[in-house]
């Protein structure tokens, strides 16, 4: 590999025509799994962050001045009941991989660190980049040597969807779960490469042949710019709200420009509160055309509720999950299934069925991508749960 300063690498992932592809934007991470005895045995400073994400840059602000990164991880190690292990992380690559596994045409915009192809213990298919490439996730990759010096990059690098930041590592997402499935997360927004997305310009060329944009709420300045770039080209937008870094400025752009908004009840409530609205139906008053639908995800009960702009309402599920593994990533599976279904021309309700089956499969295993379905596996499980097959 040529590692000259700001050198460009373009890899042909596959020979398919990318017209009509889904463009997926969001941060990549490596998931670091801590299994602890009990969330409620942790110091009380942690308790407000159940099912939430703590950025490392805000540890002292959120937990108290006596807390720093070293103290937090010392406490987690003390309460651990098994060894730490890694898995592929980051909602955007999870969703891209899930769509590709189902035969969808997808391209990824994300940011790795210098360890972008290092096979961490627990990675089931080698280094992250090669794993995604083998799985037919479309990527155009460029090397950026210095995260502090991105002002004079070439046109080719600026328009490459996947950046490798050589003075950073791929962002670590610590996934902490106790024996009762209580969970919270810590994201490294200091040494992690995804922090570059706070100021990274949108790779405009990646949008030229896309039909659909999916964004996650990771580094919201980049997400907001991506949404606006898509709407400028009349590309439909689907957003998974998630929970990290969501701001009022972001949601005021995101809500009226998104055709479909996904999220669990807490995540959607966060948007409602930021906009000072009363309930989920008020979200339809923010824009003149969008959102078209709000999808409320309940991974605990295997259920999806859909609220439509015209006042319509539908419910998909429940699907009874086998909770033998880990709930982390179930919502990524729901998003991947919905996107794959919509790309195949299915109605939203049918696409949500696929999403629930992805979540069902993910919860049976430890990790996220380890549980994502192939097209053949989906067909088999769909017949068993719903009967028939929509495609």
SETIMAR-484426 format. One record per residue (C-alpha): residue number from 1; residue in three letters; x negated, z, y negated. Coordinates in steps of 0.1 Angstrom, whole numbers. Each point is the difference from the previous one (the first is absolute). Last residue first. Example, Ala and Ser with C-alpha at 12.3 -4.5 7.8 and 13.67 -1.06 7.14 Angstrom:
SETIMAR-484426
<2 'Ser' <-137 71 11>>
<1 'Ala' <14 7 34>>
This chain:
SETIMAR-484426
<391 'Unk' <397 -26 111>>
<390 'Unk' <28 26 -3>>
<389 'Unk' <-5 14 35>>
<388 'Unk' <27 12 24>>
<387 'Unk' <8 37 5>>
<386 'Unk' <-8 26 -26>>
<385 'Unk' <-22 25 17>>
<384 'Unk' <-11 -17 33>>
<383 'Unk' <1 -35 -14>>
<382 'Unk' <-20 10 -30>>
<381 'Unk' <-26 18 22>>
<380 'Unk' <-8 -32 20>>
<379 'Unk' <0 -23 -31>>
<378 'Unk' <-22 23 -19>>
<377 'Unk' <-26 2 28>>
<376 'Unk' <-1 -38 2>>
<375 'Unk' <-4 -3 -38>>
<374 'Unk' <-29 26 1>>
<373 'Unk' <9 35 -11>>
<372 'Unk' <-18 25 -22>>
<371 'Unk' <-10 32 18>>
<370 'Unk' <-37 -1 -2>>
<369 'Unk' <4 -12 -36>>
<368 'Unk' <12 34 -10>>
<367 'Unk' <-20 28 17>>
<366 'Unk' <9 24 28>>
<365 'Unk' <27 -16 21>>
<364 'Unk' <38 2 7>>
<363 'Unk' <8 2 -37>>
<362 'Unk' <-13 -35 -5>>
<361 'Unk' <23 -16 25>>
<360 'Unk' <32 15 -16>>
<359 'Unk' <-13 -9 -34>>
<358 'Unk' <-3 -36 11>>
<357 'Unk' <34 2 15>>
<356 'Unk' <14 13 -33>>
<355 'Unk' <-15 -29 -19>>
<354 'Unk' <14 -25 25>>
<353 'Unk' <35 15 -7>>
<352 'Unk' <-7 -2 -37>>
<351 'Unk' <-5 -38 3>>
<350 'Unk' <34 -3 16>>
<349 'Unk' <16 20 -29>>
<348 'Unk' <-19 -21 -26>>
<347 'Unk' <13 -33 15>>
<346 'Unk' <-25 -20 20>>
<345 'Unk' <-19 -31 -13>>
<344 'Unk' <-32 4 20>>
<343 'Unk' <-18 12 -31>>
<342 'Unk' <27 26 -4>>
<341 'Unk' <-6 13 34>>
<340 'Unk' <-38 2 -4>>
<339 'Unk' <5 18 -33>>
<338 'Unk' <25 25 14>>
<337 'Unk' <-22 7 31>>
<336 'Unk' <-31 5 -21>>
<335 'Unk' <18 24 -24>>
<334 'Unk' <15 21 29>>
<333 'Unk' <-35 1 16>>
<332 'Unk' <-15 13 -32>>
<331 'Unk' <27 26 -1>>
<330 'Unk' <-10 12 34>>
<329 'Unk' <-36 2 -11>>
<328 'Unk' <-5 37 6>>
<327 'Unk' <27 13 23>>
<326 'Unk' <-25 7 28>>
<325 'Unk' <1 0 37>>
<324 'Unk' <27 10 26>>
<323 'Unk' <29 -2 -23>>
<322 'Unk' <21 -23 21>>
<321 'Unk' <23 -13 -27>>
<320 'Unk' <38 -3 3>>
<319 'Unk' <11 -30 -20>>
<318 'Unk' <26 9 -25>>
<317 'Unk' <5 -27 -10>>
<316 'Unk' <7 -23 -29>>
<315 'Unk' <24 11 -27>>
<314 'Unk' <18 -22 -26>>
<313 'Unk' <12 3 -35>>
<312 'Unk' <14 -24 -26>>
<311 'Unk' <3 8 -36>>
<310 'Unk' <-10 -35 -13>>
<309 'Unk' <-36 12 -5>>
<308 'Unk' <-3 9 37>>
<307 'Unk' <-8 33 17>>
<306 'Unk' <-16 -1 34>>
<305 'Unk' <-4 30 22>>
<304 'Unk' <-26 1 27>>
<303 'Unk' <-1 25 30>>
<302 'Unk' <-24 10 27>>
<301 'Unk' <8 37 -6>>
<300 'Unk' <-34 13 -12>>
<299 'Unk' <-9 -35 -13>>
<298 'Unk' <27 1 -26>>
<297 'Unk' <-4 -31 -22>>
<296 'Unk' <21 -8 -31>>
<295 'Unk' <1 -37 -7>>
<294 'Unk' <11 -9 -35>>
<293 'Unk' <14 -35 -5>>
<292 'Unk' <3 -28 -26>>
<291 'Unk' <-23 18 -25>>
<290 'Unk' <3 -21 -21>>
<289 'Unk' <21 -23 -22>>
<288 'Unk' <7 17 -33>>
<287 'Unk' <-25 28 6>>
<286 'Unk' <2 38 -4>>
<285 'Unk' <37 3 10>>
<284 'Unk' <-6 -5 37>>
<283 'Unk' <-21 32 1>>
<282 'Unk' <31 19 -10>>
<281 'Unk' <12 -3 36>>
<280 'Unk' <-28 22 12>>
<279 'Unk' <12 30 -20>>
<278 'Unk' <0 16 -35>>
<277 'Unk' <-26 -18 -19>>
<276 'Unk' <-29 13 -21>>
<275 'Unk' <-22 -30 8>>
<274 'Unk' <-27 23 15>>
<273 'Unk' <26 20 18>>
<272 'Unk' <15 -31 17>>
<271 'Unk' <-34 -12 10>>
<270 'Unk' <-9 33 15>>
<269 'Unk' <34 1 17>>
<268 'Unk' <-9 -33 17>>
<267 'Unk' <-32 16 14>>
<266 'Unk' <18 31 12>>
<265 'Unk' <28 -19 17>>
<264 'Unk' <-24 -23 18>>
<263 'Unk' <-11 -33 -15>>
<262 'Unk' <6 -37 -2>>
<261 'Unk' <10 -20 -31>>
<260 'Unk' <13 -36 4>>
<259 'Unk' <2 -27 -27>>
<258 'Unk' <-26 17 -22>>
<257 'Unk' <-4 -10 -36>>
<256 'Unk' <25 25 -15>>
<255 'Unk' <-15 29 19>>
<254 'Unk' <-37 -7 -2>>
<253 'Unk' <-5 -3 -38>>
<252 'Unk' <18 33 -9>>
<251 'Unk' <-14 14 32>>
<250 'Unk' <-36 -5 -11>>
<249 'Unk' <3 15 -34>>
<248 'Unk' <19 30 14>>
<247 'Unk' <-29 7 24>>
<246 'Unk' <-6 -2 38>>
<245 'Unk' <-35 11 9>>
<244 'Unk' <6 6 37>>
<243 'Unk' <34 3 14>>
<242 'Unk' <11 -32 18>>
<241 'Unk' <22 -24 -20>>
<240 'Unk' <0 -28 25>>
<239 'Unk' <6 -31 -22>>
<238 'Unk' <14 -34 9>>
<237 'Unk' <-5 -27 -26>>
<236 'Unk' <13 -36 -1>>
<235 'Unk' <-24 -26 -14>>
<234 'Unk' <14 -17 -32>>
<233 'Unk' <-35 -8 -12>>
<232 'Unk' <0 24 -29>>
<231 'Unk' <17 24 24>>
<230 'Unk' <-30 0 22>>
<229 'Unk' <-25 7 -28>>
<228 'Unk' <22 27 -13>>
<227 'Unk' <1 17 34>>
<226 'Unk' <-37 -3 4>>
<225 'Unk' <-7 16 -34>>
<224 'Unk' <22 29 9>>
<223 'Unk' <-17 5 34>>
<222 'Unk' <-34 -1 -16>>
<221 'Unk' <10 26 -26>>
<220 'Unk' <17 20 29>>
<219 'Unk' <-31 7 21>>
<218 'Unk' <20 7 32>>
<217 'Unk' <36 -7 -4>>
<216 'Unk' <4 -27 26>>
<215 'Unk' <6 -37 -7>>
<214 'Unk' <17 -27 19>>
<213 'Unk' <1 -35 -16>>
<212 'Unk' <21 -28 14>>
<211 'Unk' <-1 -38 -1>>
<210 'Unk' <-38 -3 -5>>
<209 'Unk' <-17 -34 -7>>
<208 'Unk' <-17 7 -33>>
<207 'Unk' <-1 38 1>>
<206 'Unk' <-36 2 14>>
<205 'Unk' <-13 -20 -29>>
<204 'Unk' <9 27 -25>>
<203 'Unk' <-23 26 15>>
<202 'Unk' <14 29 -21>>
<201 'Unk' <-26 17 -21>>
<200 'Unk' <-16 33 13>>
<199 'Unk' <3 29 -24>>
<198 'Unk' <18 27 20>>
<197 'Unk' <-8 -21 31>>
<196 'Unk' <-36 12 -1>>
<195 'Unk' <13 34 13>>
<194 'Unk' <6 -17 33>>
<193 'Unk' <-38 2 7>>
<192 'Unk' <1 37 8>>
<191 'Unk' <-26 23 -15>>
<190 'Unk' <25 16 -24>>
<189 'Unk' <35 -10 11>>
<188 'Unk' <-5 16 34>>
<187 'Unk' <36 6 12>>
<186 'Unk' <13 32 14>>
<185 'Unk' <32 0 20>>
<184 'Unk' <28 23 12>>
<183 'Unk' <17 7 33>>
<182 'Unk' <24 23 18>>
<181 'Unk' <3 -14 35>>
<180 'Unk' <6 35 16>>
<179 'Unk' <-36 2 14>>
<178 'Unk' <-14 -7 -34>>
<177 'Unk' <-9 -33 -16>>
<176 'Unk' <-27 -8 -26>>
<175 'Unk' <-7 -36 -6>>
<174 'Unk' <-32 -4 -21>>
<173 'Unk' <-1 -34 -16>>
<172 'Unk' <-36 -12 -5>>
<171 'Unk' <-5 -29 -24>>
<170 'Unk' <-24 -27 13>>
<169 'Unk' <-34 9 -13>>
<168 'Unk' <-14 -7 -34>>
<167 'Unk' <-32 -17 -14>>
<166 'Unk' <6 -32 19>>
<165 'Unk' <36 -6 -11>>
<164 'Unk' <15 -25 24>>
<163 'Unk' <28 -19 -16>>
<162 'Unk' <28 -18 18>>
<161 'Unk' <24 -23 -19>>
<160 'Unk' <-26 -23 -15>>
<159 'Unk' <9 -14 -34>>
<158 'Unk' <-24 22 -20>>
<157 'Unk' <-27 -9 25>>
<156 'Unk' <5 -37 -4>>
<155 'Unk' <3 2 -38>>
<154 'Unk' <-34 17 -1>>
<153 'Unk' <-4 36 -9>>
<152 'Unk' <-12 10 -35>>
<151 'Unk' <21 31 -7>>
<150 'Unk' <-2 16 34>>
<149 'Unk' <-30 23 -6>>
<148 'Unk' <10 36 8>>
<147 'Unk' <11 -9 36>>
<146 'Unk' <-35 -14 7>>
<145 'Unk' <-8 -25 27>>
<144 'Unk' <32 -19 3>>
<143 'Unk' <2 -20 32>>
<142 'Unk' <29 -25 4>>
<141 'Unk' <26 -5 28>>
<140 'Unk' <28 -24 3>>
<139 'Unk' <25 14 25>>
<138 'Unk' <28 -11 22>>
<137 'Unk' <10 25 27>>
<136 'Unk' <-2 -19 32>>
<135 'Unk' <-7 30 23>>
<134 'Unk' <-36 -10 5>>
<133 'Unk' <-4 2 -38>>
<132 'Unk' <15 34 -1>>
<131 'Unk' <-24 14 27>>
<130 'Unk' <-29 -18 -17>>
<129 'Unk' <7 18 -32>>
<128 'Unk' <6 34 15>>
<127 'Unk' <-31 2 23>>
<126 'Unk' <7 1 37>>
<125 'Unk' <34 -2 18>>
<124 'Unk' <10 36 8>>
<123 'Unk' <-14 17 -30>>
<122 'Unk' <-2 36 13>>
<121 'Unk' <-37 5 -8>>
<120 'Unk' <-7 -22 -30>>
<119 'Unk' <-9 -37 6>>
<118 'Unk' <-16 -10 -33>>
<117 'Unk' <15 -32 -14>>
<116 'Unk' <10 11 -35>>
<115 'Unk' <-27 27 -1>>
<114 'Unk' <-12 -13 -34>>
<113 'Unk' <34 9 -15>>
<112 'Unk' <32 -19 4>>
<111 'Unk' <26 -12 -26>>
<110 'Unk' <33 -18 6>>
<109 'Unk' <20 -32 -3>>
<108 'Unk' <12 -11 35>>
<107 'Unk' <16 -32 11>>
<106 'Unk' <29 -4 25>>
<105 'Unk' <16 -26 22>>
<104 'Unk' <22 19 25>>
<103 'Unk' <-5 -2 38>>
<102 'Unk' <12 36 7>>
<101 'Unk' <-36 12 2>>
<100 'Unk' <-6 -16 -34>>
<99 'Unk' <28 21 -16>>
<98 'Unk' <-14 32 15>>
<97 'Unk' <-36 -8 -11>>
<96 'Unk' <12 -7 -36>>
<95 'Unk' <20 32 0>>
<94 'Unk' <-29 21 12>>
<93 'Unk' <-24 -18 -23>>
<92 'Unk' <23 9 -30>>
<91 'Unk' <8 36 11>>
<90 'Unk' <-36 11 3>>
<89 'Unk' <-18 12 31>>
<88 'Unk' <-16 -11 33>>
<87 'Unk' <-7 31 21>>
<86 'Unk' <-24 29 -1>>
<85 'Unk' <-4 33 20>>
<84 'Unk' <-4 36 -9>>
<83 'Unk' <-4 23 30>>
<82 'Unk' <28 23 10>>
<81 'Unk' <18 32 -11>>
<80 'Unk' <-11 -1 -36>>
<79 'Unk' <8 31 -22>>
<78 'Unk' <-37 7 -9>>
<77 'Unk' <-7 -37 -5>>
<76 'Unk' <29 -2 -24>>
<75 'Unk' <-13 30 -20>>
<74 'Unk' <-35 -15 -2>>
<73 'Unk' <15 -33 -10>>
<72 'Unk' <17 16 -30>>
<71 'Unk' <-30 20 -10>>
<70 'Unk' <-23 -30 0>>
<69 'Unk' <24 -21 -21>>
<68 'Unk' <5 26 -27>>
<67 'Unk' <23 30 -5>>
<66 'Unk' <-5 30 -23>>
<65 'Unk' <15 -19 -29>>
<64 'Unk' <34 -3 17>>
<63 'Unk' <17 -21 26>>
<62 'Unk' <12 -29 -22>>
<61 'Unk' <-26 -1 -28>>
<60 'Unk' <-29 10 22>>
<59 'Unk' <9 -26 26>>
<58 'Unk' <8 -27 -25>>
<57 'Unk' <-29 -24 7>>
<56 'Unk' <4 5 37>>
<55 'Unk' <35 -15 -2>>
<54 'Unk' <26 22 17>>
<53 'Unk' <28 -19 18>>
<52 'Unk' <34 14 9>>
<51 'Unk' <19 8 32>>
<50 'Unk' <-5 38 -7>>
<49 'Unk' <-18 2 -33>>
<48 'Unk' <17 31 -15>>
<47 'Unk' <-14 21 29>>
<46 'Unk' <-37 -7 -6>>
<45 'Unk' <-6 28 -26>>
<44 'Unk' <17 24 24>>
<43 'Unk' <-32 1 21>>
<42 'Unk' <4 -17 34>>
<41 'Unk' <19 19 27>>
<40 'Unk' <31 -19 -11>>
<39 'Unk' <-14 -33 11>>
<38 'Unk' <-5 14 35>>
<37 'Unk' <-26 -4 27>>
<36 'Unk' <-19 -31 -14>>
<35 'Unk' <-5 -36 12>>
<34 'Unk' <-22 -18 -24>>
<33 'Unk' <-1 -38 1>>
<32 'Unk' <-23 -21 -22>>
<31 'Unk' <18 -33 -9>>
<30 'Unk' <-23 -27 -12>>
<29 'Unk' <13 -16 -31>>
<28 'Unk' <12 -33 -15>>
<27 'Unk' <19 -1 -33>>
<26 'Unk' <29 -23 -8>>
<25 'Unk' <13 -35 -3>>
<24 'Unk' <17 -21 26>>
<23 'Unk' <7 -37 -5>>
<22 'Unk' <26 -14 24>>
<21 'Unk' <-6 -36 8>>
<20 'Unk' <22 -30 -8>>
<19 'Unk' <-28 -25 -2>>
<18 'Unk' <-30 15 19>>
<17 'Unk' <-5 -29 23>>
<16 'Unk' <-15 12 32>>
<15 'Unk' <-37 -5 9>>
<14 'Unk' <-10 35 4>>
<13 'Unk' <-22 27 -16>>
<12 'Unk' <-21 -25 -19>>
<11 'Unk' <-26 22 -16>>
<10 'Unk' <-11 -3 -36>>
<9 'Unk' <-29 21 -10>>
<8 'Unk' <-10 2 -36>>
<7 'Unk' <-32 16 -13>>
<6 'Unk' <3 26 -28>>
<5 'Unk' <-37 9 4>>
<4 'Unk' <-15 -15 31>>
<3 'Unk' <14 14 32>>
<2 'Unk' <1 -32 20>>
<1 'Unk' <12 9 35>>
